[in-house]
């Protein structure tokens, strides 16, 4: 068992015991200050958030290096202060939420995507809208991405496949040396073949112009029709498992992934209704990343809610799996201007109806470093402080 979870800060690391970290303390902090911070994910109090916001505004007005906010991240790769800009130490596993959103376009929550770093290797799970931008903001060049794993083929999970592939073979953005590998369930080959055909002109022109060597421009599909271990290299093992995206099980394929490295693990649910496989494969994982959907009126748009997992349902899955840290991503939390979502506090409270462990509301570019001793969490406030140093 990991004895504690800590939140990173520049030049210092604060260790917080489970009783003090995240989850319901976020509610307590907001209640105590009489303020509610939209988009908060953990135990940041309103005073901390106000300070961060004020600092960010002052930096922009002074045209100095900018603090980091939900919509304002450093984009210069060579100067990125994001923890993912440097490979994790030997034996450590870093997980960064590139995008935590849904099909709804958002400047705060990009399309769903997760970066997993183990040793010198960088792998991405799903490639939602804007994944390449978040990678750059995290200090990772497209050409440094070694491969992509897909959970399913809804547009909000695949829109950036071509961007990851083609930006990665451009020398200025890392210049991938070989083919771009795409792993996943049945149907991956069809997607890759059609992308290859759609963008053949780009490849041919760049090669003819002398910009690229043809063997650096490839994209290869690795399709698996059965669940189980689909990748096992350099100590990193990826296991694919079935989930269910709708009550009738019409949406196929629909998969989740468990990723293991040096005794550390992260499980990604994929888009799913409550599913026992997530609890089974998530059992005792260091981090379980689960999708979530909630509206203020629980009876609104049942056809949407029925295709996802509500906070109270996710709480039941977390209770069965007992991960060291439960993390929400792929938020379907209302529809701007049409359907009202719920507050962060209510999302936590609904989860806590069935689960008493640690819960984090994920943010774009939030990063988790899993070590032998703990899980270090760097949220947007932490990124702002790092950028300000």
C-alpha positions as CSV (number, residue, x, y, z in Angstrom):
1,X,0.0,0.0,0.0
2,X,1.2,3.5,-0.8
3,X,1.4,5.3,2.6
4,X,0.4,8.7,1.4
5,X,-0.4,10.9,-1.5
6,X,1.3,14.3,-2.0
7,X,0.8,17.4,-4.0
8,X,3.8,18.8,-5.7
9,X,4.9,22.4,-5.3
10,X,8.0,24.2,-6.5
11,X,11.1,23.4,-4.3
12,X,8.9,21.6,-1.8
13,X,6.7,18.6,-1.5
14,X,3.8,18.5,1.0
15,X,2.7,15.1,2.1
16,X,-0.9,14.8,3.0
17,X,-2.5,11.7,4.6
18,X,-5.5,10.2,3.0
19,X,-7.9,11.8,5.6
20,X,-6.7,15.3,4.6
21,X,-6.4,15.0,0.9
22,X,-8.9,15.7,-1.9
23,X,-12.4,14.3,-1.8
24,X,-14.7,15.7,0.9
25,X,-12.1,18.2,2.1
26,X,-12.8,20.1,-1.1
27,X,-16.3,20.5,0.0
28,X,-15.2,21.6,3.5
29,X,-12.8,24.1,2.2
30,X,-15.3,25.7,-0.1
31,X,-18.0,25.8,2.6
32,X,-15.6,27.3,5.1
33,X,-14.6,30.2,2.8
34,X,-18.1,30.7,1.5
35,X,-16.9,30.5,-2.1
36,X,-17.2,28.0,-4.8
37,X,-14.4,27.6,-7.4
38,X,-15.6,26.4,-10.8
39,X,-13.4,23.7,-12.3
40,X,-11.5,22.9,-9.0
41,X,-10.4,19.4,-8.7
42,X,-8.9,18.9,-5.3
43,X,-8.5,20.6,-2.0
44,X,-7.5,24.1,-3.3
45,X,-9.2,26.7,-1.0
46,X,-10.8,29.8,-2.5
47,X,-8.0,31.9,-1.2
48,X,-5.4,29.9,-3.1
49,X,-7.5,30.0,-6.2
50,X,-8.0,33.8,-6.0
51,X,-4.2,34.3,-5.5
52,X,-3.5,32.2,-8.6
53,X,-6.0,34.1,-10.7
54,X,-4.7,37.4,-9.6
55,X,-1.1,36.4,-10.3
56,X,-2.1,35.2,-13.7
57,X,-3.8,38.4,-14.6
58,X,-0.9,40.5,-13.4
59,X,1.6,38.4,-15.4
60,X,-0.4,38.9,-18.6
61,X,-0.7,42.6,-18.1
62,X,3.0,42.9,-17.5
63,X,3.8,40.8,-20.6
64,X,6.0,38.5,-18.4
65,X,6.1,34.7,-18.4
66,X,2.6,33.6,-17.8
67,X,1.1,31.6,-15.0
68,X,-0.9,28.6,-15.8
69,X,-4.6,28.6,-15.8
70,X,-7.2,26.4,-17.4
71,X,-7.0,28.3,-20.7
72,X,-3.5,29.7,-20.4
73,X,-0.7,27.2,-20.5
74,X,3.0,27.7,-21.6
75,X,3.3,26.5,-25.2
76,X,7.0,26.8,-25.7
77,X,8.3,23.2,-25.6
78,X,11.8,24.2,-24.6
79,X,10.6,26.2,-21.6
80,X,7.7,24.1,-20.4
81,X,7.6,23.7,-16.7
82,X,5.2,20.8,-16.8
83,X,6.5,17.7,-15.0
84,X,5.9,15.5,-18.1
85,X,8.6,17.5,-20.0
86,X,11.2,15.3,-18.3
87,X,11.0,11.4,-18.3
88,X,10.2,9.9,-14.9
89,X,13.0,8.3,-12.9
90,X,13.7,4.6,-13.3
91,X,10.9,2.5,-12.0
92,X,8.4,5.4,-11.8
93,X,5.2,5.8,-13.8
94,X,3.8,9.2,-14.8
95,X,0.2,9.7,-15.9
96,X,-0.9,13.0,-17.4
97,X,-4.5,13.9,-18.3
98,X,-4.2,15.6,-21.7
99,X,-7.9,16.0,-22.2
100,X,-10.7,15.4,-19.7
101,X,-13.7,16.4,-21.8
102,X,-16.4,14.9,-23.9
103,X,-17.7,15.5,-27.5
104,X,-18.8,19.0,-26.3
105,X,-16.2,21.5,-27.6
106,X,-14.5,23.2,-24.7
107,X,-11.5,25.4,-24.2
108,X,-11.1,24.1,-20.6
109,X,-11.6,20.4,-21.2
110,X,-10.1,19.1,-24.5
111,X,-11.1,15.8,-25.9
112,X,-10.3,12.7,-23.9
113,X,-6.7,11.6,-24.0
114,X,-4.1,10.3,-21.4
115,X,-0.3,10.4,-21.6
116,X,1.5,7.5,-19.9
117,X,5.2,7.8,-19.4
118,X,7.4,4.9,-18.3
119,X,11.2,5.2,-18.5
120,X,12.0,6.8,-21.9
121,X,8.7,5.7,-23.4
122,X,5.6,7.8,-24.1
123,X,2.3,6.3,-24.9
124,X,-1.1,7.9,-25.4
125,X,-4.5,6.4,-24.7
126,X,-7.1,7.8,-27.0
127,X,-6.6,10.9,-29.1
128,X,-9.5,13.4,-28.6
129,X,-9.8,16.9,-29.9
130,X,-6.6,18.9,-29.2
131,X,-4.4,16.1,-27.8
132,X,-1.4,17.4,-29.7
133,X,-1.8,20.9,-28.3
134,X,-1.9,19.5,-24.7
135,X,1.2,17.4,-25.5
136,X,3.1,20.5,-26.5
137,X,1.9,22.3,-23.4
138,X,3.2,19.4,-21.4
139,X,6.6,19.7,-23.0
140,X,6.3,16.5,-25.0
141,X,7.0,16.6,-28.8
142,X,4.7,14.7,-31.1
143,X,7.7,12.7,-32.4
144,X,8.4,11.5,-28.9
145,X,5.1,9.6,-28.7
146,X,5.9,5.9,-29.2
147,X,2.3,4.7,-29.8
148,X,-1.4,5.1,-29.3
149,X,-4.0,2.8,-27.7
150,X,-7.7,3.3,-28.6
151,X,-10.6,2.4,-26.4
152,X,-13.3,2.9,-29.0
153,X,-13.9,4.8,-32.2
154,X,-16.3,7.7,-31.2
155,X,-15.1,10.9,-32.7
156,X,-14.1,12.5,-29.4
157,X,-11.6,9.7,-28.9
158,X,-10.0,9.6,-32.4
159,X,-10.1,13.1,-33.8
160,X,-6.3,13.7,-33.2
161,X,-4.9,10.4,-34.6
162,X,-3.9,12.0,-37.8
163,X,-2.4,15.0,-35.9
164,X,-0.3,12.8,-33.6
165,X,0.9,10.7,-36.6
166,X,1.7,13.5,-39.1
167,X,3.0,16.2,-36.7
168,X,5.2,13.5,-35.3
169,X,7.0,12.8,-38.5
170,X,7.9,16.4,-39.1
171,X,11.5,17.0,-38.0
172,X,10.8,20.2,-36.3
173,X,8.4,18.4,-33.9
174,X,10.6,15.5,-32.9
175,X,11.0,13.7,-36.2
176,X,9.8,10.2,-35.4
177,X,12.3,7.7,-36.7
178,X,9.9,4.9,-37.6
179,X,6.2,4.2,-38.1
180,X,3.5,5.4,-35.8
181,X,1.9,2.5,-34.0
182,X,-1.8,2.4,-33.2
183,X,-3.1,-0.4,-31.0
184,X,-6.6,-1.4,-30.2
185,X,-9.6,-3.6,-30.9
186,X,-11.1,-4.8,-34.2
187,X,-11.6,-1.8,-36.5
188,X,-8.2,-0.2,-35.9
189,X,-6.9,-1.5,-39.2
190,X,-9.7,0.1,-41.1
191,X,-9.2,3.5,-39.4
192,X,-5.4,3.4,-40.1
193,X,-5.8,2.3,-43.7
194,X,-8.2,5.1,-44.4
195,X,-6.1,7.7,-42.7
196,X,-3.1,6.5,-44.7
197,X,-5.1,6.9,-47.9
198,X,-6.6,10.3,-46.9
199,X,-3.2,11.9,-46.2
200,X,-1.1,10.1,-48.8
201,X,-0.5,13.4,-50.7
202,X,1.0,15.0,-47.6
203,X,3.5,12.1,-47.3
204,X,4.3,12.0,-51.0
205,X,4.9,15.8,-51.3
206,X,7.1,16.0,-48.2
207,X,9.2,13.1,-49.4
208,X,9.5,14.4,-52.9
209,X,10.4,17.8,-51.5
210,X,13.3,16.2,-49.6
211,X,11.8,17.1,-46.2
212,X,11.3,13.5,-45.1
213,X,12.5,10.0,-45.5
214,X,9.5,7.8,-46.5
215,X,10.3,5.2,-43.8
216,X,9.6,7.8,-41.1
217,X,6.1,8.6,-42.3
218,X,4.4,5.2,-41.8
219,X,1.4,4.4,-39.6
220,X,0.8,0.8,-38.6
221,X,-2.2,-0.8,-37.0
222,X,-2.0,-3.5,-34.4
223,X,-5.5,-5.0,-34.1
224,X,-6.6,-7.4,-31.4
225,X,-9.9,-9.4,-31.5
226,X,-9.5,-10.9,-28.1
227,X,-9.0,-9.3,-24.7
228,X,-5.9,-9.8,-22.7
229,X,-2.3,-8.6,-22.8
230,X,-1.8,-6.8,-26.2
231,X,1.5,-5.1,-25.4
232,X,4.5,-6.1,-23.3
233,X,7.8,-4.2,-24.0
234,X,10.4,-2.6,-21.9
235,X,8.7,-3.6,-18.7
236,X,5.4,-1.9,-19.8
237,X,2.4,-4.3,-20.0
238,X,-0.9,-3.2,-21.4
239,X,-4.0,-5.3,-20.9
240,X,-7.2,-4.7,-22.9
241,X,-10.6,-5.6,-21.5
242,X,-14.3,-5.3,-22.4
243,X,-16.5,-2.6,-21.1
244,X,-20.1,-1.6,-22.2
245,X,-20.9,1.8,-23.6
246,X,-24.7,1.4,-23.8
247,X,-27.4,-0.8,-22.2
248,X,-28.0,-2.7,-25.4
249,X,-24.3,-3.2,-26.0
250,X,-24.7,-1.8,-29.5
251,X,-21.6,0.4,-29.5
252,X,-18.8,-2.0,-30.4
253,X,-15.9,-2.1,-29.8
254,X,-15.8,-0.6,-26.3
255,X,-12.6,-1.3,-24.3
256,X,-10.8,-0.3,-21.1
257,X,-7.0,-0.7,-20.4
258,X,-4.9,-1.7,-17.5
259,X,-1.3,-0.5,-17.7
260,X,1.4,-2.1,-15.4
261,X,5.0,-1.0,-15.0
262,X,7.5,-2.0,-12.3
263,X,4.8,-2.9,-9.8
264,X,2.8,0.3,-10.5
265,X,-0.5,0.5,-12.4
266,X,-3.1,2.7,-13.9
267,X,-6.5,1.6,-15.2
268,X,-8.5,3.6,-17.7
269,X,-12.2,2.7,-17.9
270,X,-12.9,4.0,-21.4
271,X,-16.5,5.1,-22.1
272,X,-18.8,2.8,-20.1
273,X,-21.9,2.3,-18.1
274,X,-21.2,0.6,-14.7
275,X,-19.2,-2.5,-15.6
276,X,-17.8,-5.2,-13.4
277,X,-14.7,-5.5,-15.6
278,X,-13.6,-2.1,-14.6
279,X,-13.8,-3.1,-10.9
280,X,-12.0,-6.4,-11.6
281,X,-9.1,-4.9,-13.6
282,X,-9.0,-1.9,-11.4
283,X,-8.6,-3.9,-8.2
284,X,-5.9,-2.3,-6.0
285,X,-4.6,-0.2,-8.9
286,X,-2.6,2.8,-8.0
287,X,-4.9,5.0,-10.1
288,X,-8.3,4.2,-11.6
289,X,-9.4,6.8,-14.2
290,X,-13.1,6.6,-14.7
291,X,-15.5,8.5,-16.9
292,X,-18.5,10.3,-15.3
293,X,-21.8,11.9,-16.4
294,X,-24.2,14.0,-14.4
295,X,-26.9,16.6,-14.8
296,X,-28.6,18.7,-12.2
297,X,-32.0,17.1,-13.2
298,X,-31.3,13.4,-13.1
299,X,-34.3,12.8,-15.5
300,X,-33.0,15.0,-18.3
301,X,-31.6,13.4,-21.4
302,X,-31.8,9.8,-20.2
303,X,-30.4,8.6,-23.5
304,X,-27.1,10.3,-22.6
305,X,-26.9,9.3,-19.0
306,X,-27.7,5.7,-19.9
307,X,-24.6,5.5,-22.0
308,X,-22.3,6.6,-19.1
309,X,-21.6,6.2,-15.4
310,X,-23.1,8.6,-12.8
311,X,-21.0,9.6,-9.7
312,X,-22.9,7.4,-7.4
313,X,-22.5,4.5,-9.8
314,X,-18.8,5.2,-10.1
315,X,-18.6,5.2,-6.3
316,X,-19.8,1.6,-6.3
317,X,-17.1,0.7,-8.8
318,X,-14.4,2.5,-6.8
319,X,-15.6,0.7,-3.7
320,X,-15.2,-2.7,-5.3
321,X,-11.8,-1.9,-6.9
322,X,-10.3,0.0,-4.0
323,X,-7.6,1.9,-6.0
324,X,-5.1,4.0,-4.2
325,X,-6.5,7.0,-6.0
326,X,-9.8,7.4,-8.0
327,X,-9.7,10.0,-10.7
328,X,-12.6,11.3,-12.8
329,X,-12.1,12.3,-16.5
330,X,-14.3,12.4,-19.6
331,X,-16.8,14.7,-17.9
332,X,-20.3,14.8,-19.3
333,X,-21.4,17.4,-16.9
334,X,-24.3,19.3,-18.4
335,X,-24.5,20.9,-21.8
336,X,-23.6,24.6,-21.9
337,X,-26.6,26.8,-22.4
338,X,-29.0,23.8,-22.6
339,X,-28.7,21.4,-19.6
340,X,-27.4,22.4,-16.2
341,X,-24.6,20.2,-14.8
342,X,-23.7,19.7,-11.1
343,X,-21.1,21.4,-9.0
344,X,-17.7,19.8,-8.1
345,X,-18.9,19.5,-4.5
346,X,-22.0,17.7,-5.5
347,X,-20.1,15.4,-7.8
348,X,-17.8,14.4,-4.9
349,X,-20.8,14.1,-2.5
350,X,-22.7,11.8,-4.9
351,X,-19.6,9.7,-5.2
352,X,-19.2,9.5,-1.5
353,X,-22.6,8.0,-1.1
354,X,-20.9,4.7,-2.0
355,X,-17.2,5.3,-1.6
356,X,-15.0,6.6,1.2
357,X,-11.7,6.7,-0.6
358,X,-9.8,9.5,-2.3
359,X,-11.4,11.0,-5.4
360,X,-9.9,13.6,-7.7
361,X,-11.8,15.6,-10.3
362,X,-9.4,15.6,-13.2
363,X,-8.2,18.7,-15.0
364,X,-6.5,19.0,-18.4
365,X,-2.7,18.7,-17.8
366,X,-3.1,17.4,-14.3
367,X,-0.3,15.0,-13.7
368,X,0.3,12.0,-11.4
369,X,3.7,10.5,-10.6
370,X,3.5,7.0,-9.1
371,X,6.6,6.1,-7.1
372,X,7.4,3.3,-4.7
373,X,6.5,5.6,-1.8
374,X,3.5,7.7,-2.9
375,X,1.5,9.3,-5.7
376,X,2.5,12.9,-6.4
377,X,-0.4,15.0,-7.8
378,X,0.3,18.2,-9.8
379,X,-2.9,20.1,-10.5
380,X,-3.4,23.4,-12.4
381,X,-2.6,25.5,-9.3
382,X,0.6,23.5,-8.9
383,X,1.4,24.1,-12.6
384,X,0.8,27.8,-12.1
385,X,3.3,27.9,-9.2
386,X,5.9,26.0,-11.1
387,X,5.5,28.3,-14.1
388,X,5.9,31.4,-11.9
389,X,9.3,30.3,-10.5
